Amino acid sequence: ITQLLFDCDNTLVLSEELAFVACAALSNELLEAKGVSQRYTGPQLMAEFVGQNFRGVVVSLQKKYGFDLEPKELDDLVGQELGRVIATLKEKAEPCEGVMPVLDKLYAEKKYGLAVVSSSALSRVQASVEKVGQAKYFPPDHIFSAATSLPVPTTKPDPAIYLHACKVIGKEPGECVAVEDSKSGALSGIRAGIPVLGYVGSYEGEMKQKEMNALLKELGVKVIMDDWADFEKCLAEIEAL
C-alpha cells in the first residue's frame, strides 16, 4: 500500500450534518414546487441519502416521488445548493475528532501519498479542507470530486471517481486504501477494487456506530475503526490481509 484516499464529508471534516440542513431546505422547496407533500429535516435527509451528492439526492427524490426535471433545472438546483452549503461550511465546519494528529504524522513521514476522493463538488471539498486547516496535506490536483472531476458528473456508489483518482495519481487500486464512513462511499471503493477502511466515529451515539459497523461489514469492509486514534493499527491490519 502506497496511497491513501480519504473521503471528505464526516471522514476528514464534520460537514455532512451542516450540508444536509442546507440541502433539506432546497429539497423541500423543490418538493413543494412539484406538488409533493413530503418534507425533510436535515437529519432525515441525511439518514436516507448519506454519502450521495446533491445531484444524486435530487435524482433519488425524482425516482421516489415520480416527478421530472429538465437537465437545466437540475443543474440550477445543484448550483444553488452548492452556494448555500459552501457559505455554511466556511463559517461552521470543523475537523473530525482526532484526525489532525493522524494527518500531521502521515504528512511528515511521507510513506504514503495522500488524496481526497469525494462525491461532493470540488469547490465544496476545497472550502471544507481549507476551513479546517487540512489543505496543506493534499496536493491540489489530488483532490477529486465525483460531481466535478469527471467528464459526466456522478456520485458514489459509482466507482468512477475512485478509478479516475487512481489513474490520475498513477496507482493501481490494490496499491491504495480508501477511508470511508458511508454505505455509498464504501461500495464505491469496493467496486473500484480498492481495500476500504471503514470509519464510524462521526456517527452520533454508540448504537448508530454499531449499526454502521455491521452494515459496512455486510458490504465487505474488513477493517473498521471507531476512532482516528486507531488508524495506524487498522491500516496495518489491512496491509496484512
C-alpha positions as CSV (number, residue, x, y, z in Angstrom):
1,I,0.0,0.0,0.0
2,T,1.5,3.3,-1.1
3,Q,-1.5,5.6,-1.4
4,L,-4.3,6.7,1.0
5,L,-7.6,8.0,-0.4
6,F,-9.8,9.8,2.1
7,D,-13.5,10.6,1.8
8,C,-14.1,14.2,3.0
9,D,-17.6,14.6,4.5
10,N,-17.7,13.1,8.0
11,T,-14.4,11.3,7.4
12,L,-12.0,14.2,7.4
13,V,-14.4,17.1,8.1
14,L,-17.6,17.3,10.1
15,S,-19.6,18.7,7.2
16,E,-22.4,16.3,6.4
17,E,-24.9,17.5,9.0
18,L,-24.2,21.2,8.2
19,A,-24.6,20.5,4.5
20,F,-27.8,18.4,4.8
21,V,-29.6,21.2,6.6
22,A,-29.0,23.5,3.6
23,C,-29.8,20.6,1.3
24,A,-33.1,19.9,3.1
25,A,-34.3,23.5,2.7
26,L,-33.8,23.4,-1.0
27,S,-35.2,19.8,-1.3
28,N,-38.4,20.9,0.5
29,E,-38.7,23.9,-1.9
30,L,-38.4,21.5,-4.8
31,L,-40.9,19.0,-3.4
32,E,-43.4,21.8,-2.8
33,A,-43.0,23.1,-6.3
34,K,-43.6,19.6,-7.7
35,G,-46.8,19.1,-5.6
36,V,-45.2,16.5,-3.3
37,S,-46.4,16.7,0.3
38,Q,-43.3,15.1,2.0
39,R,-40.9,17.4,3.8
40,Y,-37.5,16.6,5.2
41,T,-35.4,17.8,8.1
42,G,-31.6,17.8,7.6
43,P,-31.1,14.7,9.8
44,Q,-33.9,12.8,8.0
45,L,-32.5,13.6,4.5
46,M,-29.0,12.6,5.8
47,A,-30.3,9.3,7.2
48,E,-31.8,8.4,3.8
49,F,-29.2,9.8,1.4
50,V,-25.8,10.0,3.3
51,G,-22.8,9.6,1.0
52,Q,-24.6,10.9,-2.1
53,N,-24.0,14.4,-3.5
54,F,-27.0,16.8,-4.0
55,R,-27.4,15.8,-7.7
56,G,-27.7,12.2,-6.5
57,V,-30.2,13.2,-3.8
58,V,-32.4,15.0,-6.3
59,V,-32.3,12.1,-8.8
60,S,-33.3,9.8,-5.9
61,L,-36.2,12.1,-4.9
62,Q,-37.4,12.1,-8.5
63,K,-37.5,8.3,-8.6
64,K,-39.1,8.1,-5.2
65,Y,-41.9,10.7,-5.8
66,G,-42.3,10.3,-9.5
67,F,-41.6,13.9,-10.8
68,D,-39.4,15.1,-13.7
69,L,-36.8,17.8,-14.0
70,E,-35.3,19.3,-17.1
71,P,-31.4,18.9,-17.1
72,K,-31.1,22.7,-16.8
73,E,-33.4,22.7,-13.8
74,L,-31.3,20.1,-12.1
75,D,-28.1,22.0,-12.9
76,D,-29.6,25.2,-11.5
77,L,-30.6,23.4,-8.3
78,V,-27.2,21.9,-7.9
79,G,-25.6,25.4,-8.3
80,Q,-28.0,26.9,-5.7
81,E,-27.4,24.1,-3.2
82,L,-23.6,24.4,-3.6
83,G,-23.6,28.1,-2.9
84,R,-25.7,27.7,0.3
85,V,-23.6,24.8,1.6
86,I,-20.2,26.4,0.9
87,A,-21.3,29.5,2.8
88,T,-22.3,27.3,5.8
89,L,-19.1,25.3,5.7
90,K,-16.9,28.3,5.6
91,E,-18.5,29.5,8.7
92,K,-19.0,26.4,10.8
93,A,-17.0,23.3,9.5
94,E,-14.7,21.5,12.0
95,P,-12.3,18.6,11.6
96,C,-13.4,15.2,12.6
97,E,-12.3,14.4,16.1
98,G,-8.7,13.1,16.3
99,V,-7.9,13.3,12.5
100,M,-5.5,16.2,12.6
101,P,-2.6,14.4,14.5
102,V,-3.0,11.4,12.1
103,L,-2.7,13.7,9.0
104,D,0.2,15.5,10.6
105,K,2.1,12.3,11.1
106,L,1.3,10.8,7.7
107,Y,2.3,14.1,6.0
108,A,5.6,14.3,8.0
109,E,6.5,10.6,7.4
110,K,5.8,10.7,3.6
111,K,5.4,6.9,3.5
112,Y,2.0,7.2,1.7
113,G,0.6,9.6,-0.9
114,L,-2.4,11.4,0.4
115,A,-5.5,12.3,-1.6
116,V,-9.2,13.2,-1.1
117,V,-11.9,11.4,-3.1
118,S,-15.4,12.8,-2.5
119,S,-18.9,12.8,-4.0
120,S,-19.2,16.5,-3.2
121,A,-18.4,19.3,-5.6
122,L,-14.8,20.3,-5.8
123,S,-15.4,23.8,-4.6
124,R,-17.2,22.4,-1.5
125,V,-14.4,20.0,-0.7
126,Q,-11.8,22.7,-1.1
127,A,-13.8,25.0,1.2
128,S,-14.1,22.3,3.8
129,V,-10.4,21.3,3.9
130,E,-9.3,24.9,3.8
131,K,-11.6,26.0,6.7
132,V,-10.3,23.2,9.0
133,G,-6.6,23.6,8.0
134,Q,-6.2,20.3,6.1
135,A,-5.5,21.7,2.6
136,K,-1.7,21.6,3.3
137,Y,-1.7,17.8,3.5
138,F,-3.1,17.2,0.0
139,P,-1.6,18.2,-3.4
140,P,-4.3,20.5,-5.0
141,D,-4.5,18.1,-8.1
142,H,-5.1,15.1,-5.8
143,I,-8.5,16.4,-4.5
144,F,-11.1,14.6,-6.6
145,S,-14.9,15.1,-6.9
146,A,-17.5,12.8,-8.4
147,A,-19.6,15.9,-9.1
148,T,-16.9,17.9,-10.7
149,S,-13.7,16.0,-11.7
150,L,-15.3,13.6,-14.3
151,P,-16.5,14.2,-17.8
152,V,-20.0,13.2,-16.7
153,P,-21.0,14.1,-13.1
154,T,-21.9,11.1,-11.0
155,T,-22.0,10.2,-7.3
156,K,-20.7,7.3,-5.1
157,P,-21.5,4.3,-5.0
158,D,-20.5,4.6,-8.7
159,P,-16.7,3.6,-8.6
160,A,-15.9,6.0,-11.4
161,I,-14.3,8.7,-9.2
162,Y,-12.0,6.2,-7.4
163,L,-10.9,4.7,-10.8
164,H,-10.3,8.2,-12.1
165,A,-8.3,9.2,-8.9
166,C,-6.1,6.0,-9.3
167,K,-5.5,6.8,-13.0
168,V,-4.5,10.5,-12.3
169,I,-2.3,9.6,-9.4
170,G,-0.7,6.7,-11.3
171,K,-1.6,3.9,-8.9
172,E,-3.3,0.5,-9.2
173,P,-6.4,0.1,-7.0
174,G,-4.7,-2.6,-5.0
175,E,-1.9,-0.2,-4.0
176,C,-4.4,2.1,-2.3
177,V,-6.6,2.1,0.8
178,A,-9.9,4.2,0.8
179,V,-11.1,5.5,4.1
180,E,-15.0,5.8,4.1
181,D,-17.8,6.4,6.5
182,S,-20.9,5.6,4.4
183,K,-22.5,2.8,2.6
184,S,-22.3,4.5,-0.8
185,G,-18.7,5.5,-0.2
186,A,-17.6,2.0,0.9
187,L,-19.4,0.5,-2.1
188,S,-17.7,2.9,-4.5
189,G,-14.3,1.9,-3.2
190,I,-15.1,-1.9,-3.2
191,R,-16.4,-1.7,-6.7
192,A,-13.2,0.0,-7.8
193,G,-11.2,-2.9,-6.3
194,I,-9.7,-0.7,-3.5
195,P,-9.4,-2.1,0.0
196,V,-11.7,0.0,2.2
197,L,-11.1,1.1,5.8
198,G,-14.4,1.9,7.4
199,Y,-14.8,4.8,9.9
200,V,-17.8,5.1,12.1
201,G,-16.6,7.7,14.6
202,S,-18.6,10.6,13.2
203,Y,-22.0,8.9,13.8
204,E,-23.8,10.0,16.9
205,G,-24.2,7.5,19.7
206,E,-22.9,4.0,20.3
207,M,-26.0,2.3,18.8
208,K,-25.7,4.1,15.5
209,Q,-22.0,3.4,15.3
210,K,-22.6,-0.3,16.0
211,E,-25.3,-0.3,13.3
212,M,-23.0,1.3,10.7
213,N,-20.2,-1.1,11.7
214,A,-22.4,-4.1,11.0
215,L,-23.7,-2.5,7.7
216,L,-20.1,-1.8,6.4
217,K,-19.0,-5.4,7.3
218,E,-22.0,-6.7,5.4
219,L,-20.8,-4.8,2.3
220,G,-17.4,-6.5,2.6
221,V,-15.4,-3.9,4.6
222,K,-12.9,-6.0,6.5
223,V,-11.5,-3.4,8.9
224,I,-13.5,-0.7,10.7
225,M,-12.3,2.0,13.2
226,D,-14.3,3.8,15.8
227,D,-11.7,6.5,16.4
228,W,-8.9,8.1,14.4
229,A,-6.5,7.1,17.3
230,D,-6.8,3.5,15.9
231,F,-5.8,4.5,12.4
232,E,-2.3,3.1,12.4
233,K,-3.3,-0.2,13.9
234,C,-6.3,-0.6,11.4
235,L,-4.1,0.3,8.4
236,A,-1.6,-2.4,9.5
237,E,-4.5,-4.9,9.6
238,I,-5.4,-4.0,6.0
239,E,-1.8,-4.3,4.9
240,A,-1.6,-7.7,6.5
241,L,-4.7,-9.1,4.6
